Amino acid sequence: MRITIVLMIAGIIATVPTVQAQDIKQGRQLALEVCAACHAVLADQSQSPIAEAPSFETVAATPGMTAAALNVWLTAQDHPTMPNIVLSQTDVQDISAYILSLGE
Ligand code: HEC
């Protein structure tokens, strides 16, 4: 069941065009609004408000972290410690682009 959902999402992601530079700015804004309650969102923040939540810099530095992996994480919503945040596919792409930009 879960693997089916992941494969479905992977199929959707495969058809999504690559993100543009301005999406990173939008993603940063969204992350500050939606994720900052728990995560350290900005590049110079290392300590998240919620200790168990990894800073986005840490997420970006995770080996093998890709936009596709972030898309799955942010749309599958199967992690018990994450609230069910409803994000559009565009929001997810923008936030993923922002998070990944921290690792560059
Ligand atoms: C209510 C608190 C909360 C909010 C809001 C929240 N998160 Fe999280 N998030 C967590 C916690 C806690 C974890 C750690 C879960 C674990 O691994 O046990 C986590 C884990 C993650 C991970 C996985 C990191 C990894 O490598 O395992 C990602 C990616 C992530 N969050 C992104 C986001 C994004 C993007 C948003 C905003 C759209 C967001 N989160 C909003 C609490 C939150």
py3Dmol code that shows the C-alpha trace and the ligand (Angstrom):
import py3Dmol

protein = """\
ATOM      1  CA  MET A   1       0.000   0.000   0.000  1.00  0.00           C
ATOM      2  CA  ARG A   2       2.592   2.529   1.084  1.00  0.00           C
ATOM      3  CA  ILE A   3       4.992   1.548  -1.678  1.00  0.00           C
ATOM      4  CA  THR A   4       2.167   2.042  -4.197  1.00  0.00           C
ATOM      5  CA  ILE A   5       1.629   5.576  -2.972  1.00  0.00           C
ATOM      6  CA  VAL A   6       5.338   6.333  -3.136  1.00  0.00           C
ATOM      7  CA  LEU A   7       5.514   4.980  -6.689  1.00  0.00           C
ATOM      8  CA  MET A   8       2.508   7.066  -7.661  1.00  0.00           C
ATOM      9  CA  ILE A   9       4.131  10.165  -6.246  1.00  0.00           C
ATOM     10  CA  ALA A  10       7.387   9.329  -8.001  1.00  0.00           C
ATOM     11  CA  GLY A  11       5.414   9.124 -11.242  1.00  0.00           C
ATOM     12  CA  ILE A  12       3.920  12.540 -10.648  1.00  0.00           C
ATOM     13  CA  ILE A  13       7.319  14.025  -9.823  1.00  0.00           C
ATOM     14  CA  ALA A  14       8.826  12.610 -13.002  1.00  0.00           C
ATOM     15  CA  THR A  15       6.437  14.757 -15.053  1.00  0.00           C
ATOM     16  CA  VAL A  16       7.098  17.958 -13.111  1.00  0.00           C
ATOM     17  CA  PRO A  17       9.368  20.422 -14.907  1.00  0.00           C
ATOM     18  CA  THR A  18      12.608  21.504 -13.248  1.00  0.00           C
ATOM     19  CA  VAL A  19      12.370  24.343 -10.775  1.00  0.00           C
ATOM     20  CA  GLN A  20      13.326  27.885 -11.667  1.00  0.00           C
ATOM     21  CA  ALA A  21      15.547  30.205  -9.653  1.00  0.00           C
ATOM     22  CA  GLN A  22      12.765  32.461  -8.389  1.00  0.00           C
ATOM     23  CA  ASP A  23      11.006  29.490  -6.810  1.00  0.00           C
ATOM     24  CA  ILE A  24      13.754  29.353  -4.179  1.00  0.00           C
ATOM     25  CA  LYS A  25      12.734  32.777  -2.892  1.00  0.00           C
ATOM     26  CA  GLN A  26       9.101  31.726  -2.765  1.00  0.00           C
ATOM     27  CA  GLY A  27      10.091  28.499  -1.042  1.00  0.00           C
ATOM     28  CA  ARG A  28      12.068  30.389   1.588  1.00  0.00           C
ATOM     29  CA  GLN A  29       9.036  32.555   2.316  1.00  0.00           C
ATOM     30  CA  LEU A  30       6.769  29.523   2.569  1.00  0.00           C
ATOM     31  CA  ALA A  31       9.218  27.675   4.779  1.00  0.00           C
ATOM     32  CA  LEU A  32       9.383  30.645   7.136  1.00  0.00           C
ATOM     33  CA  GLU A  33       5.591  30.719   7.315  1.00  0.00           C
ATOM     34  CA  VAL A  34       4.827  27.003   7.501  1.00  0.00           C
ATOM     35  CA  CYS A  35       7.900  25.161   8.788  1.00  0.00           C
ATOM     36  CA  ALA A  36       9.738  27.631  11.033  1.00  0.00           C
ATOM     37  CA  ALA A  37       7.630  26.758  14.086  1.00  0.00           C
ATOM     38  CA  CYS A  38       9.599  23.503  14.338  1.00  0.00           C
ATOM     39  CA  HIS A  39      12.564  23.696  11.952  1.00  0.00           C
ATOM     40  CA  ALA A  40      15.566  25.981  11.719  1.00  0.00           C
ATOM     41  CA  VAL A  41      14.752  27.299   8.255  1.00  0.00           C
ATOM     42  CA  LEU A  42      17.492  29.832   7.577  1.00  0.00           C
ATOM     43  CA  ALA A  43      21.069  29.083   6.604  1.00  0.00           C
ATOM     44  CA  ASP A  44      22.626  30.585   9.743  1.00  0.00           C
ATOM     45  CA  GLN A  45      20.290  28.790  12.153  1.00  0.00           C
ATOM     46  CA  SER A  46      21.523  25.499  13.499  1.00  0.00           C
ATOM     47  CA  GLN A  47      19.145  24.954  16.429  1.00  0.00           C
ATOM     48  CA  SER A  48      15.547  24.128  15.501  1.00  0.00           C
ATOM     49  CA  PRO A  49      12.737  25.315  17.813  1.00  0.00           C
ATOM     50  CA  ILE A  50      11.835  21.628  18.192  1.00  0.00           C
ATOM     51  CA  ALA A  51      14.965  19.697  19.020  1.00  0.00           C
ATOM     52  CA  GLU A  52      13.981  16.535  17.070  1.00  0.00           C
ATOM     53  CA  ALA A  53      13.318  18.491  13.893  1.00  0.00           C
ATOM     54  CA  PRO A  54      16.485  18.688  11.773  1.00  0.00           C
ATOM     55  CA  SER A  55      17.550  22.134  10.579  1.00  0.00           C
ATOM     56  CA  PHE A  56      17.012  22.594   6.855  1.00  0.00           C
ATOM     57  CA  GLU A  57      20.747  23.035   6.446  1.00  0.00           C
ATOM     58  CA  THR A  58      21.173  19.551   7.937  1.00  0.00           C
ATOM     59  CA  VAL A  59      18.472  18.181   5.642  1.00  0.00           C
ATOM     60  CA  ALA A  60      20.232  19.744   2.640  1.00  0.00           C
ATOM     61  CA  ALA A  61      23.542  18.222   3.735  1.00  0.00           C
ATOM     62  CA  THR A  62      22.091  14.716   4.012  1.00  0.00           C
ATOM     63  CA  PRO A  63      23.888  12.509   1.481  1.00  0.00           C
ATOM     64  CA  GLY A  64      21.632  11.586  -1.412  1.00  0.00           C
ATOM     65  CA  MET A  65      19.071  14.275  -0.596  1.00  0.00           C
ATOM     66  CA  THR A  66      17.223  15.220  -3.769  1.00  0.00           C
ATOM     67  CA  ALA A  67      14.146  17.192  -4.748  1.00  0.00           C
ATOM     68  CA  ALA A  68      12.417  13.864  -5.416  1.00  0.00           C
ATOM     69  CA  ALA A  69      13.184  12.617  -1.902  1.00  0.00           C
ATOM     70  CA  LEU A  70      11.911  15.857  -0.391  1.00  0.00           C
ATOM     71  CA  ASN A  71       8.808  15.684  -2.551  1.00  0.00           C
ATOM     72  CA  VAL A  72       8.040  12.232  -1.230  1.00  0.00           C
ATOM     73  CA  TRP A  73       8.677  13.322   2.352  1.00  0.00           C
ATOM     74  CA  LEU A  74       6.508  16.418   2.039  1.00  0.00           C
ATOM     75  CA  THR A  75       3.608  14.822   0.184  1.00  0.00           C
ATOM     76  CA  ALA A  76       3.443  11.300   1.626  1.00  0.00           C
ATOM     77  CA  GLN A  77       2.778  12.760   5.105  1.00  0.00           C
ATOM     78  CA  ASP A  78       3.254   9.471   6.866  1.00  0.00           C
ATOM     79  CA  HIS A  79       5.592  10.720   9.573  1.00  0.00           C
ATOM     80  CA  PRO A  80       3.811  10.790  12.937  1.00  0.00           C
ATOM     81  CA  THR A  81       5.784  13.753  14.265  1.00  0.00           C
ATOM     82  CA  MET A  82       4.935  15.949  11.292  1.00  0.00           C
ATOM     83  CA  PRO A  83       1.553  17.645  11.211  1.00  0.00           C
ATOM     84  CA  ASN A  84      -0.562  17.195   8.120  1.00  0.00           C
ATOM     85  CA  ILE A  85       0.515  20.328   6.360  1.00  0.00           C
ATOM     86  CA  VAL A  86      -1.361  20.718   3.099  1.00  0.00           C
ATOM     87  CA  LEU A  87       0.979  21.989   0.418  1.00  0.00           C
ATOM     88  CA  SER A  88       0.312  22.313  -3.286  1.00  0.00           C
ATOM     89  CA  GLN A  89       2.717  20.593  -5.653  1.00  0.00           C
ATOM     90  CA  THR A  90       4.132  24.018  -6.501  1.00  0.00           C
ATOM     91  CA  ASP A  91       4.656  24.784  -2.801  1.00  0.00           C
ATOM     92  CA  VAL A  92       6.448  21.484  -2.327  1.00  0.00           C
ATOM     93  CA  GLN A  93       8.713  22.174  -5.303  1.00  0.00           C
ATOM     94  CA  ASP A  94       9.518  25.672  -4.107  1.00  0.00           C
ATOM     95  CA  ILE A  95      10.275  24.570  -0.553  1.00  0.00           C
ATOM     96  CA  SER A  96      12.375  21.655  -1.831  1.00  0.00           C
ATOM     97  CA  ALA A  97      14.304  24.007  -4.095  1.00  0.00           C
ATOM     98  CA  TYR A  98      14.930  26.309  -1.143  1.00  0.00           C
ATOM     99  CA  ILE A  99      16.052  23.508   1.181  1.00  0.00           C
ATOM    100  CA  LEU A 100      18.394  22.093  -1.458  1.00  0.00           C
ATOM    101  CA  SER A 101      19.811  25.559  -2.129  1.00  0.00           C
ATOM    102  CA  LEU A 102      21.101  25.556   1.473  1.00  0.00           C
ATOM    103  CA  GLY A 103      23.364  22.640   0.643  1.00  0.00           C
ATOM    104  CA  GLU A 104      25.059  24.323  -2.290  1.00  0.00           C
TER     105      GLU A 104
END
"""
ligand_1 = """\
43
HEC
C 4.953 20.682 14.186
C 6.371 20.657 13.909
C 6.842 20.557 12.471
C 6.490 21.353 11.403
C 5.501 22.514 11.375
C 7.268 20.875 10.285
N 8.059 19.835 10.655
Fe 9.367 18.808 9.465
N 9.837 17.573 11.015
C 9.386 17.725 12.309
C 10.028 16.752 13.144
C 9.824 16.597 14.652
C 10.874 15.995 12.300
C 11.774 14.841 12.671
C 11.054 13.572 12.410
C 11.921 12.414 12.678
O 12.813 12.170 11.846
O 11.673 11.744 13.673
C 10.722 16.533 10.962
C 11.384 16.049 9.858
C 11.388 16.693 8.616
C 12.136 16.254 7.461
C 12.966 14.991 7.360
C 14.398 15.241 7.552
C 15.158 13.955 7.392
O 16.180 13.992 6.731
O 14.726 12.930 7.938
C 11.907 17.144 6.477
C 12.485 17.133 5.068
C 11.010 18.133 6.996
N 10.702 17.826 8.293
C 10.553 19.208 6.292
C 9.568 20.074 6.741
C 9.029 21.161 5.927
C 9.483 21.514 4.530
C 8.077 21.767 6.688
C 7.207 22.933 6.279
C 6.397 22.756 5.099
C 8.039 21.086 7.972
N 8.945 20.077 7.957
C 7.208 21.437 9.020
C 8.480 18.655 12.775
C 7.838 19.606 11.994
"""
view = py3Dmol.view(width=600, height=400)
view.addModel(protein, "pdb")
view.setStyle({"model": 0}, {"cartoon": {"style": "trace"}})
view.addModel(ligand_1, "xyz")
view.setStyle({"model": 1}, {"stick": {}})
view.zoomTo()
view.show()
